[in-house]
């Protein structure tokens, strides 16, 4: 090996060591052990965070843990549901939403065996983790399709986690609850009724946001690098079923591999993870038209959401043809369509 080759190898090793030392230590809070956070698992296990200069500590914390952690600079971001992100940002203008990486979960209204349809839930009990949380909001959307209002049912708060909601139905404390895949598979297998699923309701928007604190991402490229890491994890999800399932099971060992493979099939088919993560105006409008908190509904509609939502990072990546280079020419029509729908 001549001296020039040795010198080049040495420079490469020095650069690699310097890059490793320069990695930015950050915490990301994921608020649910569900498909919403799957790309984070892949980004962690696939080295995509490291590729973009991050040393990420992934930490689970139910709502409102992530809100408090981001506000206090204890976490850099969270993949939070749109309605909860909007509620937090409305109350505290220090937050910023910079992308919409996830369309919606396969989220089913599971009911007792003697409940034939949504309309039959009138006067019945529906278990939620807490009032105005995501399962509550999605349940309200499904009830509306049967011309039922939130006042037509009884809401039973049971605490955090899908397990508690499922147990409420199995134990007879409630007649129904909202559960994501794969949690609802178990109840289906036991004969409980799957009354409806928001995955098949195009008029129910339930995306997640990249929620940051403004001061943490101003005058730097943190958000851009984070979006790139998750975009590449999303590509890995669609391209590599085995790796995606391995990552999920590692981060949620309570699930069986067979169930997660079934979830992958379902989510891959429905395109659950956005390749071009624009915040979409129809999704924002849906939340404004279906407020969880009736007292603040009018004020939220009057609020200037441009203060806390920004598609400029995604616009920049589109202009630079980043998504076309990553996903191929097939993404171009998707880019154009979503750019027209983007919140401006």
C-alpha positions in Angstrom: 0.0 0.0 0.0 1.6 3.3 -1.1 1.9 6.3 1.1 -0.9 8.2 -0.7 -3.4 5.4 -0.1 -2.4 5.2 3.5 -2.8 8.9 3.9 -6.3 8.9 2.4 -7.3 6.0 4.7 -6.0 7.8 7.7 -7.8 11.0 6.7 -11.0 9.0 6.3 -10.6 7.4 9.7 -9.9 10.8 11.3 -13.0 12.3 9.7 -15.1 9.4 10.8 -13.9 9.7 14.4 -14.5 13.4 14.3 -18.0 12.9 12.9 -18.8 10.4 15.7 -17.5 12.8 18.3 -19.5 15.7 16.8 -22.8 13.8 17.0 -25.5 15.8 18.8 -26.9 14.1 21.9 -30.7 14.6 21.8 -33.8 13.0 23.3 -36.9 12.1 21.4 -40.1 11.3 23.3 -42.4 8.8 21.6 -45.9 9.1 23.2 -47.3 5.7 22.2 -46.0 2.2 21.6 -47.9 1.9 18.3 -47.3 2.1 14.6 -47.2 5.9 14.8 -43.6 5.6 16.1 -42.4 2.8 13.8 -40.1 4.9 11.7 -38.4 6.1 14.8 -37.5 2.5 15.7 -36.1 2.0 12.2 -34.2 5.3 12.3 -32.6 4.2 15.6 -31.8 0.6 14.6 -30.8 1.4 11.0 -28.3 4.1 11.9 -30.2 6.9 10.2 -30.0 9.2 13.2 -26.2 8.7 13.3 -26.0 9.3 9.6 -27.4 12.8 10.1 -25.2 13.6 13.2 -27.5 12.6 16.0 -27.0 10.5 19.1 -30.6 9.8 19.9 -32.1 8.6 23.2 -35.6 7.3 22.4 -37.8 7.5 25.5 -41.4 6.5 25.9 -43.7 9.0 27.7 -47.5 9.2 27.6 -49.2 12.5 27.0 -48.4 15.2 28.2 -44.8 14.0 29.0 -43.5 15.0 25.5 -45.1 18.4 25.7 -43.4 19.2 29.0 -40.1 17.7 27.9 -40.0 19.8 24.7 -41.1 23.0 26.5 -38.3 22.5 29.1 -35.6 21.6 26.5 -35.4 18.1 27.8 -36.4 16.6 24.5 -35.8 17.9 20.9 -39.0 16.6 19.3 -41.9 14.2 19.4 -44.1 12.6 16.7 -47.3 13.9 18.2 -50.9 13.7 16.9 -52.1 16.7 15.0 -54.9 17.6 17.4 -52.7 17.4 20.5 -50.0 19.3 18.8 -52.5 22.0 17.9 -53.9 22.2 21.4 -50.4 22.5 22.9 -49.3 25.1 20.3 -52.4 27.1 20.8 -51.8 27.4 24.5 -48.0 27.9 24.2 -46.7 29.6 21.1 -43.2 28.4 21.7 -43.9 25.2 19.7 -43.6 24.6 16.0 -44.9 21.8 13.7 -42.5 21.1 10.8 -43.9 18.1 9.0 -46.6 15.4 8.9 -44.9 12.0 8.6 -47.8 9.8 9.3 -51.3 9.6 7.8 -53.3 7.7 10.4 -53.4 4.4 12.3 -55.5 1.4 11.6 -57.6 2.4 14.6 -60.7 0.3 15.2 -63.8 0.8 17.4 -63.9 -2.5 19.2 -67.2 -3.4 21.0 -68.8 -6.0 23.2 -70.0 -9.1 21.4 -73.7 -8.0 21.7 -73.1 -4.6 20.0 -74.0 -4.9 16.3 -73.1 -1.4 15.0 -72.0 2.1 15.9 -75.6 3.3 16.3 -76.2 0.7 19.0 -73.6 2.5 21.2 -76.2 5.2 22.1 -76.3 5.3 25.9 -73.4 2.9 26.2 -70.0 3.4 27.8 -66.8 4.0 25.7 -63.4 3.6 27.4 -60.8 6.3 26.7 -57.4 6.9 28.3 -58.5 10.4 29.2 -61.1 12.9 27.8 -60.0 14.8 24.7 -57.2 12.4 24.0 -56.7 10.9 20.5 -58.9 7.8 21.0 -61.7 10.1 22.2 -61.4 12.3 19.2 -61.4 9.4 16.7 -64.4 7.8 18.5 -66.3 11.1 18.2 -65.6 11.0 14.4 -66.9 7.5 14.1 -70.0 8.2 16.2 -70.8 11.2 14.0 -71.2 8.8 11.0 -74.0 7.2 12.9 -75.5 10.6 13.8 -74.4 10.3 17.4 -72.9 13.1 19.4 -70.4 12.9 22.3 -73.3 13.4 24.7 -75.1 10.3 23.4 -72.6 8.0 25.1 -70.8 7.7 28.5 -67.1 8.3 28.5 -65.0 6.1 30.9 -61.4 7.4 31.5 -59.3 4.4 32.4 -55.8 5.8 32.4 -52.9 5.4 30.0 -52.4 2.7 27.4 -54.3 0.6 25.0 -54.1 -2.3 27.4 -56.2 -0.5 30.0 -58.8 0.4 27.4 -59.0 -3.2 26.1 -59.3 -4.5 29.6 -62.2 -2.2 30.3 -64.2 -3.8 27.5 -63.1 -7.3 28.4 -64.0 -6.7 32.0 -67.4 -5.2 31.3 -66.5 -1.6 32.5 -67.2 -0.3 29.0 -69.1 -1.6 25.9 -66.5 -0.2 23.4 -63.1 1.4 23.0 -60.7 2.5 20.2 -57.7 0.3 19.6 -54.9 0.3 17.1 -53.5 -2.7 15.3 -52.2 -5.1 16.6 -54.0 -4.5 19.9 -57.5 -5.1 18.4 -56.4 -8.3 16.7 -56.7 -10.1 20.1 -60.2 -8.9 20.8 -61.3 -9.9 17.3 -59.9 -13.3 17.9 -62.0 -13.5 21.1 -65.2 -12.6 19.2 -65.5 -8.9 20.0 -67.0 -6.8 17.3 -64.9 -4.5 15.0 -67.6 -1.9 14.3 -65.5 0.6 12.2 -61.9 1.7 11.5 -60.7 5.2 10.8 -58.2 3.8 8.3 -61.1 3.4 5.8 -62.6 6.8 6.6 -61.1 9.3 4.2 -62.9 12.2 6.0 -61.3 11.5 9.4 -57.8 12.9 9.6 -55.5 11.5 12.3 -51.9 12.3 11.3 -48.9 12.9 13.5 -46.6 16.0 13.4 -43.0 16.6 14.0 -43.4 18.8 17.1 -40.3 20.9 18.1 -39.7 24.0 20.2 -39.0 27.0 18.0 -35.9 28.0 19.8 -34.4 24.5 19.4 -34.6 24.6 15.6 -34.1 28.3 14.8 -30.9 29.2 12.9 -29.8 25.6 12.5 -30.5 22.5 10.3 -31.7 20.2 13.1 -35.2 19.9 11.7 -34.0 19.2 8.2 -31.6 16.5 9.3 -34.3 14.9 11.5 -36.8 14.9 8.6 -34.1 13.3 6.4 -33.4 10.6 9.0 -37.1 9.7 9.2 -37.6 9.9 5.5 -34.9 7.3 5.0 -36.3 5.2 7.8 -39.7 5.4 6.0 -38.1 4.1 2.8 -36.5 1.3 4.7 -40.0 0.4 6.1 -41.4 0.0 2.6 -38.4 -1.7 1.2 -37.4 -4.1 3.9 -40.2 -5.9 5.8 -37.9 -8.1 7.8 -35.8 -5.2 9.1 -38.9 -3.1 9.9 -40.5 -6.0 11.8 -37.3 -6.7 13.7 -37.0 -3.1 14.8 -40.6 -2.9 16.0 -40.4 -6.1 18.0 -37.2 -5.0 19.6 -38.8 -1.8 20.8 -42.1 -3.4 21.7 -41.4 -7.0 22.7 -44.9 -7.5 24.1 -46.1 -7.9 20.5 -45.8 -11.2 18.5 -43.8 -11.2 15.3 -46.8 -12.7 13.5 -49.0 -9.7 14.5 -46.4 -7.1 13.5 -46.0 -8.8 10.2 -49.7 -8.5 9.7 -49.5 -4.8 10.7 -46.7 -4.3 8.2 -48.8 -5.8 5.4 -51.7 -3.5 6.3 -49.7 -0.3 6.7 -47.6 -0.9 3.7 -50.7 -1.4 1.6 -52.4 1.8 2.9 -49.2 3.9 2.6 -49.5 4.9 6.3 -46.1 6.7 6.3 -45.8 9.9 4.2 -42.9 9.9 1.8 -43.3 13.7 1.4 -44.3 15.0 4.9 -46.2 18.2 4.1 -48.6 19.4 6.8 -51.8 19.3 4.9 -54.5 22.0 5.1 -57.4 19.6 5.0 -56.1 17.9 8.1 -55.7 21.2 10.0 -59.2 22.2 8.9 -60.6 18.8 10.2 -59.2 19.4 13.7 -60.6 23.0 13.7 -64.0 21.6 12.8 -63.9 18.8 15.4 -62.5 20.5 18.5 -61.9 18.3 21.5 -62.4 21.3 23.8 -65.6 23.2 23.0 -64.6 26.1 25.2 -61.6 27.0 23.1 -63.1 26.1 19.7 -63.9 29.7 18.6 -60.5 30.9 19.7 -58.7 28.1 17.9 -60.5 28.9 14.7 -59.5 32.5 15.0 -55.8 31.7 15.9 -53.1 32.4 13.3 -51.7 28.9 12.8 -48.9 30.1 10.6 -47.2 31.0 13.8 -46.8 27.4 14.8 -46.9 25.4 11.5 -44.3 25.7 8.8 -43.8 23.7 5.5 -40.6 25.6 4.5 -38.3 22.7 5.4 -40.2 20.3 3.3 -40.5 22.8 0.5 -36.7 23.2 0.6 -36.1 19.4 0.3 -38.6 19.2 -2.5 -36.9 22.0 -4.4 -33.5 20.3 -3.9 -35.1 17.1 -5.3 -34.2 15.2 -2.1 -37.4 13.0 -2.1 -37.0 12.3 -5.8 -33.5 11.1 -5.2 -34.5 9.0 -2.2 -37.7 7.4 -3.5 -37.3 7.7 -7.2 -39.3 9.4 -10.0 -42.6 7.8 -8.7 -42.7 10.4 -5.9 -42.9 13.4 -8.2 -46.7 13.3 -8.7 -47.2 12.8 -5.0 -45.0 15.8 -4.3 -47.0 18.0 -6.7 -50.4 16.8 -5.2 -49.3 17.3 -1.6 -47.7 20.7 -2.3 -51.1 21.9 -3.6 -52.8 20.6 -0.4 -50.1 21.9 2.0 -51.0 24.3 4.7 -49.9 27.7 3.5 
